[in-house]
Structure formats: C-alpha cells, structure tokens
Amino acid sequence: MNPVNLDHISSSHLLPEVQEAMIELIKNFRGNPSSQNIAGEKAGERLAKARESVAGLLGCAPKEVVFESCGTESVNHAIKGVARAHVDKGKHIVTSNIEHNAVNRSIKRLMQLGWKATSVPVDDKGRVNPADVEKAIRDDTVLVTIMHSNNEIGTIQPISEISEITRKKGVLLHTDAVDSVGVIPFDVGQMGADLVSFGSNSFYGPTGVGGLYIRKGTKIWPIMDGGIQEHNRRAGTENLIGIVGMGVAADLARQHMDERVNHLKKLKSLLLRELPKYIDEYLINGDVENGLPNLVSLSVKYVEGESLMLMLEDAGYTVATRSACATGSLRASHVLMSIGLDHADAQGTLVITPGIENTEEDVMGFLAALGDIVKSLRDISPLYKNR
Amino acid sequence: MNPVNLDHISSSHLLPEVQEAMIELIKNFRGNPSSQNIAGEKAGERLAKARESVAGLLGCAPKEVVFESCGTESVNHAIKGVARAHVDKGKHIVTSNIEHNAVNRSIKRLMQLGWKATSVPVDDKGRVNPADVEKAIRDDTVLVTIMHSNNEIGTIQPISEISEITRKKGVLLHTDAVDSVGVIPFDVGQMGADLVSFGSNSFYGPTGVGGLYIRKGTKIWPIMDGGIQEHNRRAGTENLIGIVGMGVAADLARQHMDERVNHLKKLKSLLLRELPKYIDEYLINGDVENGLPNLVSLSVKYVEGESLMLMLEDAGYTVATRSACATGSLRASHVLMSIGLDHADAQGTLVITPGIENTEEDVMGFLAALGDIVKSLRDISPLYKNR
C-alpha cells in the first residue's frame, strides 16, 4: 500500500482529469505548434487553450503567460531576464532572507557578474516588513524579488503592500509564487507584482512544467534564445503534453479553489488542535494565521527530523524534513535560522503538507504515529535525558 | 484520416513503448527525485534508468548526461555556459553559417555582452571545411560550435575531423546534434566533441525533453540556478514523465538503429530515383551521399513552397517548407542562401522527412500528388511561363 502523502510540497499525484488529457495527447497526437501544417495548427490550439486556462487562474491576459519547464526556470528567467534588460538603470536587486534557492542562486550568479543585492530580514514568523523593502531600494535598484509564500514555513508575504512601494519607486517586482498559485486565491491584478513564477505540480498538474506571468510592457530578456516560441520570450519546442496537463489542472484549481482551501484549512486546524494530545515540547513555525492552508512546519525538540521522517514513512506517512530542492545540503535550513530557531530545534523540523485527497482520518493516524515515534526517539535521546 | 507524416523533423508520433511508459507513470506515480522518502527514491531510480538509456545511445557515462527541457535549452546551456565559464581565456566563438537559430541567437545574445564570433562558410553542399575552422580559431577562442547534421538540408559535418583540430588547439567543441542523435549511429567517443545537444522527439520520444552531453571534466556554468539536480548542472524539478519517455525511446533507437537507417535510406533512394518521373526543373539540396537518411531537401523551380505544402496537405501528405522553429520569419532560409541558392529557388523548397512508420507506398503516393500539384501550380505561374 502506498503511504499517505503528507508531503505534497515535494510531489503530488495528478488529478484524473489531468491524467486523461495527457494520456489522450500521448496516444493520439503529434504536432509542433511552430509548424504551418494542420497538425501544427491543432497543436497551437491546444497550447492556446492551456494558456487561457492558466491566465484564468492568475487573472491576467493569456499573452502575459510564458510557459517554462519548471518554477526554477521561471524564477531564473524573471531575475536574470530583468537584471539584463535594465542594466542601463543599475545593477542592484532587493530580496529577502527566506527565499527559495532558485532565487538565492540566481542572484548569487548575477553577483558573480557584478550585480549587488540587499536582503531584507524577516520577523520570527517569517514576515517581511514592507518598510524594510522601501529602505533597501536604491537609485540603481532594478528589481525587488520576494516570495509569495514560503515552502518551509508557509508564511505569506504582504506582496500587494510591497507592490505599492515598488510602483511608487518605479522598480519592478517579482514574486516566486510556486507554492501559492493554484493553492490559494491569487490574482495578479490585486497582487500588483510585475512578474510571478509558478509551477504546475502545486495544483496537481505534472512536474517539469511551470510558467512566468510577465505584466504587459515589462522589459525582460529571455534566458533561452532560438525560435520565436512564447512570443519571442522563451525559445524551444514546447512540452505540449505537460502544458496541456497544467492547463486542465489550472481550470480545476480555479473551479474548486474555495472547497479545496476550506478542506485544507480544516485538516490544518485539526492537526494543530490535536497535536498537544500526542506530543509536547514542540514549536509551530511560521505565520499560522496568515500562512498556507496546506502547510504545517513542526519542530520537535530533542529529536532528528530525518529519523522522524524515516520512521513515519515506515508507519505509512510521507512527510518532508526540509525543502526537497535543498536535499544534499547538510546545513540547517536558512529559512528556519532566519526566523530565529536554534540549530538543534531546526534539526527536528518536519514540513507537513496535506493535499486535497487527504482526510481527517489521515491526520489522526499521522498524529498517533507521530506520538509513538517521538516517544521512542526521545527514549533513546541523550539530549532529551539531559534537557 | 490523418495525413501521411513526411515532416518528422517538426514532429513525430510517440512509439507505443514510449507511450506505455509515460502513461504508466502518469497513472501510478508521484515522487520527486530530490525527496528523501520512498516515493523520491523510486523517482530517482526512474531518472537514473533513463539516464543510463540515454548514455547508452550516446556511448558515454551516465554522469555525462544532463537532462534539459529541449534541444534549444541544451544549445543555450552549452554555448552560454562554456562562454561564461571560460571568460578568463577569452570571448571568441567559432561557428558556421548554417546553424540552427538556437545556436545563432545564443551567440548573438553573447555578442550583445561583448563576445565576438567568427562564422565559417559552407560549400554548395553545405559542408564545413575543417581547415576553415582551424584558421578561424584564435588565442581567445573558447568554443567551436558546429552542428552535426543540418535540419533543412541534411548535410552531416566532419565533426570528428574538427574535433582533432579543437583538441590540438585546446578549444572546446560543441555540436548541435538534435537531428542526428537517435537517428543515425552516434558515438561521442568517436565524435570527439566535448558537448553534444540532442532532443527526444528526433527518436520518437516526447517533445519538451532533451539533453546535453558534457564530457567529464568540462568546465561549464549552468543557465538555470537553484536546486542541486543534475549534479548541480541544471536546477529545477525534473520532467520525469518526459524523461522516462525519452529513456525508452533511446533504448529502442539503439536496438533498432540499423534497421531504421536501412529502411529510411531505402525510402530516400526510392524518392530520389522516382522523382524525375513526376517533376522536372528541381534541385536536391545538401549532401545526398553523406546526409541524413531521413531528409530530402527539394527546391521546385517556379513555385512557392508554402502553396506546395498546403496543397500536399490537402492531398494527404504533411511536409515542411522550412525549419519549424523559423516560422514567422518571412526571409529566405539562411541555410539555403549559404549553399548558394538564389532567392526564387529557395522559396520553392520542401523539406521531406520520412519516419520509420512510412512505407514505399507513402513515398509513391506523395510523388504522384507532388507531380499533379507542381503541374497545376506551374500552369498558373507567370515565372514558369516567362522562364
């Protein structure tokens, strides 16, 4: 039996309707949207339909959507593309201390080439203060990039407030919204960001597909040059199967947004409410009130997150200990350090991300398993004995 | 009824085994190769298996394969990544006059940033002379990039001869082999190139997946920064469904290479042998003897390629008039101009690319349709009357 997936932030199943659309294309289709023949035209129609679906989810015009191969590509495109296109104005970028590595490393790459960056701090709930962003903006600032919601602690940033500042200052605003778009209501008009990165798997579409919203009129370079696909903003023959899957997933996310959010909120409340009955001495990280409805960051004192994760998996529950993209690094999460956790507490952190298919029984079963496992791990923990 | 596809260079169907593997993954699978849980491990195994299959097709070590989102991304990665990593040595690139736009525009992008390029000419069959490459290499040259086979005329370049020169000179060699890998026998050891770009759809795998061979020890920057996927050479959550499809397609290409090549050669010979019985006053472009077995470039005098293409499609045969990636540009193909065609002849050019599913009947039916259509178009052509 497959374990219960409480690690949707790493990977979600594909919805049946998404599967169906992709399989139909795999079986019956060929065609290159750039070809001038009938197969090409049909492929172009599929591409256009998916673009409309995604634009509908974001509340933007279809022409403002560029399909990319993942959220990481979108982020690279936004940051490097804006930096390159606005070099006449300056070479300074403002970001925050808790961004995803796609943002951090894109900026580091630019710094190797002479760009400068200012990173604003976050408070103990992981919130950026818009006033800090305003102070960090200089005359040579070309881009502010602040994530919409954090993939480790779920905190949602005040992007629309920040966008008022960036507009006033005449600076472009990018938000990495990979864990928000398709998960919570998200409207680019209301948000005010000029560029928004998103990924399809966050809303039960396939991995390897994402997109970048680019507000009409925004000057940006491509990072991939070649053919004239995506209105000359992203060259390369399209991953049509994946894009069509994302389109269907976008339609479903829009249609079922409210019920999904309510369901996830209910599971999250249940988990937080019942948790003290199963374990003690723990921290809940991030902004619980204004955070993602599908994410709980839990630091269990005196135990190792990896052991917890492995034993929970044996018990039938998949959770994560850190951003999946960060695996391989042994350092404590920069996000958890930024909100003031000490190293020991950070090590015992689980990221629990239920999905729309999870039930209250899943949550209760998880809590029971967690209680047993924490007890048995603490029984052998010298840290716990000597606390 | 679907038309007979003689435009495989734009788009091919997916082989049944490829479909099956992708559908199985779509239905039953979730998992992020970067996750430390069981689903992640299983995903990692699928990824590793696909990498071995692709490495087997290329004759290299699995670690030398980087999965990319298409041939265009691979080309951008190779050219921009090498240029960036070797800037201490210099900022000069050698290329040829008949490269794909992914190469041309990647180089143009670098030229906006201070790089220089020398483009070597080709002869009337589209062949690069290795001596010209040798002469073009300067002390500050960091990369030679010459395509393996041309997507419009099929000419195959003497890459192994060129590699002897680049090795002697201590310059890296990249070859855009998108239309060769999986189509004709291709061994990176024998070829001698340090970087090889390829795409999955050329060998009946999905679009939106490609790869870059990077010889062990080659210094190159990523173009996508973020997570540590692909041994730190290409960040971003993998398009696992597409990659697994490419892996299966690679295995099949390797197993059936000889029979496929023989079949395609037979179709090409038949087409060329019978053609004079159906039309006159035409040119066959490129190097017929040493060219791709699945490509015929035919310039029909006194008619427009687009009209030919549209009428052939009505008659049930899909062909291309130019590189699919170049659609939207109204200029005559730079490849055809480079081999000395005049503008008028270039306008009447068809690119006919049969696939492994095509039959001799398909070729004969196409020729009969072509004969009728050329006759009817010439009957109304003032160019033809006044020739």
Interface residues (C-beta under 8 A of the other chain):
Chain A: P3 N5 D7 S10 S11 S12 H13 L14 Q19 M22 I23 I26 K27 R30 G31 N32 S34 S35 Q36 N37 I38 A39 G40 A43 S69 C70 G71 T72 E73 V75 N76 H100 N101 A102 R105 S106 K108 R109 G199 N201 P206 T207 G208 V209 W221 I223 M224 D225 G226 G227 I228 Q229 A235 G236 T237 E238 N239 L240 I241 G242 I243 E306 M309 E313 T318 V319 A320 T321 A324 C325 A326 T327 G328 S329
Chain B: P3 N5 D7 S10 S11 S12 H13 L14 Q19 M22 I23 I26 K27 R30 G31 N32 S34 S35 Q36 N37 I38 A39 G40 A43 S69 C70 G71 T72 E73 V75 N76 H100 N101 A102 R105 S106 K108 R109 G199 N201 P206 T207 G208 V209 W221 I223 M224 D225 G226 G227 I228 Q229 A235 G236 T237 E238 N239 L240 I241 G242 I243 E306 M309 E313 T318 V319 A320 T321 A324 C325 A326 T327 G328 S329
